[in-house]
Amino acid sequence: MEPKTPTIESRTRVLRIAHASLTPVLRERERALARLFPEIDLEVVTTTRWREAEVDVEAVADDLFPVTMARPLLSKHIQLFAYDPRPLVAALRRHRPRLIDLSHEPYSVACAEVLTLCSLFAPHAAVVMQACQNIYRNYPVPFRWFERRALKRVAAMHACSETVREVVVAKGFKKHVAIIPFGVNTDAFSKSGMAERDPNQTLTIGFVGRMLPGKGLNLLSEALGLLDSEKWNLLVVGDGPERASFESSLAARGLLARARFTGAVSYEQVPEFFKQIDVLVMPTETTERIREQFGRVLVEAMAGYIPVIGSTCGAIPEVIGDAGLVFPEGDAHALAESMRRMLTDAELRERCARLGKTRVEENYSWDVVARKTFALFTQVLSGKAATDATLQFERANHQQVHALRRNSENAAA
């Protein structure tokens, strides 16, 4: 007998506040929620413009729900900016939400602003918060005050990975924390499979993402240098401050001619580049500022029937599961061996691609994410989340929490 689908009272008003929900492609979570659960009266608040993956993106309307656009103020930094409060106040007054789904870290300026406006214009609304920070930090005043206030105010949180939940629990949050990952549009990233590839064609290793310190680009260059006798090409999709250093490192090893750089591309263009990739690599290394929170490009690659290789940094092993190869972060020889295995073993590539596709369909499609989100909303509005949270916190492994703190301190040292 199939379990019953959770229900919310007819047309429950939900306000989603997310700075990057700018276009239909960037608000797939909200669109899946609106499509699958018409009993939710959804409205989205976002910024008028934001820089996503080195590309300036302008907000546009949606055909499934109203979108309110508020100009970002004070800063271009994700944790330091504030919304122009006037559109936000108007949305709170007009929509009168019963639940507010807030996509901001608890220590951020935007979170502090939204919670202040909610206390004035939607004091009875339940607030759930989407968190992604998976490095334990003690923040200075006033950010420490913002964080304490937020953790006290929100009814529940949803984290994109277990590493994020560890940090939330370590901060003393005793309420319910659901794991709700980032999703992928399985249709947009789908391709027919590896069987159609020319077996004599040189395979392409892909790196997709912002080129930042800690993303393992110099490690990738070193590992590729160990494979100079193998046949491969490299496709780098994205841009960032580490590009020049990476190009120089490849050139010093005589590998630059085998690499192609797209530069910054819009999110709508990304699926087409995935179709040119045979093996995706995510070599992130833990730093004071970076610990992979999720690894969205991993699920995008798996949705496209592309085998993946990732380091042990942060949530990468959690996302990959048994559907790819995982190597110890910072180990160039282990990365080179993982790439060599993928390049030379067609059966391994096919098996990982097949397992990855299944893993995405079962765990990371936007429909799956929407159902998990709806279940969390139902728990919060019914009061069940509070009961679940007590049991969840009591089961928390305190040794793991202390280890997390030590690891964060060591990374910062």
C-alpha positions in Angstrom: 0.0 0.0 0.0 1.5 3.3 -1.1 2.0 6.0 1.6 -0.5 8.9 1.5 0.7 12.2 0.1 1.0 14.8 2.8 -1.7 17.5 2.7 -1.9 21.2 3.6 -5.1 23.0 4.1 -6.6 24.3 0.9 -4.6 27.1 -0.7 -2.1 27.7 2.0 -0.2 31.0 1.3 3.6 30.4 1.1 6.1 33.2 0.4 9.5 32.1 -0.9 12.3 34.6 -0.4 15.4 33.8 -2.4 17.9 36.2 -3.9 18.8 34.0 -6.8 15.4 32.8 -7.9 15.6 35.3 -10.8 14.4 33.3 -13.9 12.3 30.2 -14.5 15.5 28.1 -15.0 16.8 29.4 -11.6 13.5 28.7 -9.8 12.9 25.1 -10.8 12.4 24.2 -7.1 9.5 26.7 -6.8 8.0 25.8 -10.2 8.0 22.1 -9.3 6.3 22.9 -6.0 3.6 25.0 -7.7 3.1 22.4 -10.4 2.7 19.4 -8.1 0.9 21.0 -5.2 -1.8 23.4 -6.5 -3.1 23.7 -2.9 -0.1 26.0 -2.2 -0.7 29.7 -3.1 2.9 30.5 -3.8 4.6 33.9 -4.4 8.4 34.5 -4.8 10.4 37.4 -3.7 13.8 37.8 -5.4 16.3 40.5 -6.3 16.0 42.6 -9.5 19.5 41.5 -10.6 22.2 39.2 -9.3 25.6 38.0 -10.5 25.4 34.2 -10.9 28.5 32.3 -11.9 30.2 35.4 -13.1 27.2 36.4 -15.2 24.8 39.3 -14.5 21.2 37.9 -14.5 18.1 40.1 -14.6 14.9 38.9 -12.9 11.9 38.1 -15.0 8.3 37.1 -14.3 6.9 33.6 -14.1 3.9 32.0 -15.6 3.1 29.8 -12.5 3.1 32.3 -9.7 3.7 36.0 -8.9 7.3 37.2 -8.6 8.1 40.3 -6.6 11.5 41.9 -7.4 13.4 44.0 -4.8 16.5 45.9 -5.6 19.6 44.7 -3.7 21.2 47.4 -1.4 24.4 48.0 0.5 26.6 45.4 -1.0 27.1 42.9 -3.8 28.2 40.2 -1.3 25.6 37.5 -0.7 25.8 37.7 3.1 26.0 41.5 3.3 23.4 42.9 1.0 19.9 43.9 2.0 16.7 44.1 0.0 14.9 47.3 -0.8 12.3 46.8 2.0 9.4 48.4 0.1 8.6 45.5 -2.3 9.1 43.0 0.5 6.7 44.8 2.8 4.2 45.1 0.0 4.4 41.3 -0.6 4.0 40.5 3.1 0.9 42.7 3.3 -0.7 41.5 0.1 0.1 37.8 0.3 -0.4 37.4 4.1 1.7 34.2 4.1 1.1 31.4 6.6 4.6 30.1 5.9 7.8 31.9 4.7 10.5 29.9 3.1 13.7 31.9 3.5 16.8 31.1 1.5 19.5 33.0 3.4 22.1 32.0 6.0 21.1 32.9 9.6 24.0 35.3 10.1 23.3 37.3 6.9 22.1 40.9 6.7 19.2 39.9 4.4 18.0 37.3 6.9 18.1 39.8 9.8 16.1 42.3 7.6 13.5 39.7 6.5 12.9 38.5 10.1 12.5 42.1 11.3 9.9 42.8 8.5 8.2 39.5 9.3 7.8 40.4 13.0 6.1 43.6 11.9 4.0 42.5 9.0 3.6 38.7 9.3 4.1 38.0 13.0 2.1 34.8 12.9 3.8 33.2 9.9 5.9 30.2 10.4 9.4 30.6 9.0 11.6 27.9 7.6 15.1 28.5 6.5 17.2 27.0 3.7 20.9 26.8 4.8 24.0 25.9 2.8 26.9 26.9 5.1 28.9 23.8 6.1 32.0 25.4 7.7 31.6 26.0 11.5 32.5 29.6 12.3 32.1 32.0 15.2 31.0 35.3 13.7 31.8 38.8 15.1 29.1 41.2 16.3 26.5 41.9 14.8 26.5 38.8 12.7 26.6 36.6 15.8 23.5 38.4 17.1 21.8 37.9 13.7 22.6 34.2 13.8 21.3 33.6 17.4 18.1 35.5 16.7 17.4 33.5 13.5 18.1 30.1 15.0 15.7 31.1 17.8 13.0 32.4 15.5 12.7 29.9 12.7 10.5 26.9 13.1 12.7 24.5 11.0 15.5 24.4 8.6 16.3 22.6 5.4 19.9 21.8 4.5 21.3 20.9 1.1 23.5 18.2 2.6 24.4 16.3 5.8 27.5 18.5 6.2 25.3 21.5 6.5 23.0 19.8 9.0 26.1 19.0 11.1 27.0 22.7 11.4 23.4 23.7 12.2 23.3 21.2 15.0 26.7 22.2 16.2 25.4 25.8 16.5 22.8 24.5 19.0 19.7 24.4 16.7 17.4 21.9 18.4 14.5 22.1 16.0 13.9 20.0 12.9 16.5 20.0 10.1 15.5 18.3 6.9 17.9 17.3 4.2 16.5 18.7 1.0 19.2 18.7 -1.7 19.5 20.9 -4.8 17.8 19.4 -7.8 18.3 19.1 -11.5 16.0 19.4 -14.5 16.4 15.8 -15.8 15.0 16.7 -19.2 17.3 19.7 -19.8 20.5 17.8 -18.9 19.5 14.5 -20.5 21.4 13.0 -23.3 20.9 9.6 -25.0 23.9 7.9 -23.5 27.5 6.7 -24.1 26.6 3.9 -26.5 26.4 6.5 -29.4 30.0 7.7 -28.8 32.6 6.9 -31.5 34.9 4.5 -29.6 37.9 6.0 -31.4 37.1 9.6 -30.4 39.3 11.3 -27.9 37.4 11.6 -24.6 36.8 15.0 -23.0 37.3 15.6 -19.3 35.1 18.4 -18.0 35.4 21.0 -15.2 32.2 23.1 -14.7 31.9 25.9 -12.2 33.5 29.1 -10.9 37.3 29.1 -11.0 38.0 30.0 -7.4 40.8 29.2 -4.9 40.0 25.9 -3.3 38.3 24.4 -6.4 41.3 22.2 -7.0 42.3 23.6 -10.4 46.1 23.5 -9.7 45.6 19.9 -8.4 43.8 19.1 -11.6 46.6 20.5 -13.7 49.1 18.4 -11.7 47.0 15.3 -12.2 46.6 15.9 -15.9 50.4 16.3 -16.2 50.6 12.7 -14.9 48.4 11.6 -17.8 50.2 13.4 -20.6 50.7 10.1 -22.4 46.9 9.3 -22.4 44.4 10.6 -25.0 42.1 13.3 -23.6 40.9 16.8 -24.1 39.8 19.2 -21.4 36.7 21.5 -21.4 36.5 24.2 -18.8 33.1 25.8 -18.5 33.0 28.9 -16.3 35.3 31.7 -15.2 36.8 33.3 -12.2 40.0 34.7 -10.6 41.9 31.4 -10.8 41.6 31.1 -14.6 44.9 32.8 -15.4 46.8 30.7 -12.9 45.3 27.5 -14.2 46.1 28.3 -17.8 49.7 29.1 -16.8 50.0 25.8 -15.0 48.7 23.9 -18.0 51.0 25.8 -20.3 54.0 25.0 -18.1 53.2 21.3 -18.5 52.7 21.6 -22.2 48.9 20.8 -21.9 47.3 24.1 -22.8 46.6 23.1 -26.4 44.5 20.2 -25.2 42.2 22.5 -23.1 39.3 24.7 -24.2 37.9 27.5 -22.0 34.3 28.7 -22.6 34.5 31.7 -20.2 31.5 32.6 -18.1 28.2 31.3 -19.5 24.6 31.7 -18.4 22.9 28.8 -16.6 20.6 28.3 -19.6 23.6 27.5 -21.7 25.2 25.0 -19.4 23.3 21.9 -20.6 24.7 22.2 -24.1 28.3 22.1 -22.8 27.6 19.1 -20.7 26.8 17.2 -24.0 30.4 17.7 -25.0 31.8 16.1 -21.7 32.6 12.4 -21.2 33.9 12.5 -17.7 33.2 15.3 -15.1 35.8 16.1 -12.4 35.2 18.0 -9.2 38.6 18.3 -7.4 37.6 20.7 -4.6 39.9 21.1 -1.6 38.9 22.3 1.9 40.2 25.8 2.8 39.2 28.3 5.4 36.6 29.6 3.0 35.6 26.6 0.9 34.2 23.2 1.9 32.0 21.8 -0.9 28.4 22.4 0.2 26.7 20.2 -2.3 28.2 20.1 -5.8 25.3 20.9 -8.1 27.3 20.1 -11.3 27.7 16.5 -10.1 23.9 15.9 -10.3 23.7 17.8 -13.6 26.4 15.5 -15.0 24.8 12.4 -13.7 21.4 13.5 -15.2 23.3 13.8 -18.5 24.6 10.2 -18.2 28.1 11.4 -17.6 30.3 9.5 -15.1 31.7 11.7 -12.3 34.9 11.9 -10.2 35.0 13.9 -7.0 37.2 14.6 -4.0 36.4 13.8 -0.4 35.7 17.5 0.3 32.5 18.3 2.1 29.3 16.9 0.6 30.9 15.5 -2.6 31.0 11.8 -1.4 27.4 12.1 -0.1 26.1 13.3 -3.4 28.1 10.8 -5.6 27.3 7.8 -3.4 28.2 4.6 -5.3 27.7 6.3 -8.7 31.2 7.5 -9.4 34.8 7.6 -8.2 35.9 9.5 -5.1 39.6 10.3 -4.3 41.2 11.8 -1.2 41.2 15.6 -1.6 44.6 17.1 -2.4 46.0 13.9 -3.8 47.0 14.5 -7.4 48.2 10.9 -7.9 44.9 9.5 -6.8 43.0 12.0 -9.0 45.2 11.0 -12.0 44.6 7.3 -11.3 40.8 7.9 -11.1 40.8 9.8 -14.4 43.0 7.1 -16.0 40.5 4.4 -15.0 37.6 6.4 -16.4 39.4 7.1 -19.7 40.6 3.6 -20.3 37.7 1.5 -19.0 34.5 1.8 -21.1 32.6 -0.6 -18.8 33.4 1.5 -15.8 32.2 4.6 -17.5 29.0 3.0 -18.6 28.3 1.5 -15.1 28.9 4.9 -13.3 26.8 6.7 -15.9 23.9 4.3 -15.4 24.2 4.3 -11.6 24.4 8.1 -11.7 21.3 8.5 -13.8 19.3 6.2 -11.5 20.6 8.1 -8.4 19.5 11.4 -9.9 16.0 10.2 -10.8 15.5 8.7 -7.2 17.0 11.6 -5.2 17.7 14.8 -7.2 15.0 15.5 -9.7 13.1 18.7 -9.0 9.9 16.7 -8.5 11.6 14.7 -5.7 12.9 17.9 -4.1 9.5 19.5 -4.3 7.9 16.6 -2.5 10.4 16.8 0.2 9.9 20.5 0.5 6.1 20.0 0.7 6.5 17.4 3.4 8.6 19.8 5.5 6.0 22.5 5.1 3.3 20.1 6.2 5.3 19.1 9.3 5.9 22.7 10.3 2.3 23.8 9.8 0.9 20.7 11.6 3.3 21.2 14.5 4.9 17.7 13.9 8.3 19.2 13.1 8.8 20.3 16.7 8.3 16.7 18.0 10.6 15.3 15.3 13.2 17.9 16.1 13.5 16.9 19.7 14.2 13.2 18.8 16.6 14.3 16.0 18.7 16.5 18.3 18.9 13.8 21.0 20.3 11.4 18.5 23.0 13.8 17.3 26.5 12.5 17.6 28.2 15.0 19.9 31.6 13.5 19.1 31.0 14.3 15.5 30.0 17.9 16.4 33.3 18.4 18.3 35.3 16.8 15.5 33.6 19.3 13.1 34.6 22.2 15.2 38.2 20.9 15.4 38.3 20.4 11.6 37.1 23.9 11.0 39.7 25.3 13.4 42.4 23.3 11.7 41.3 24.6 8.2 41.5 28.1 9.5 45.0 27.7 11.0 
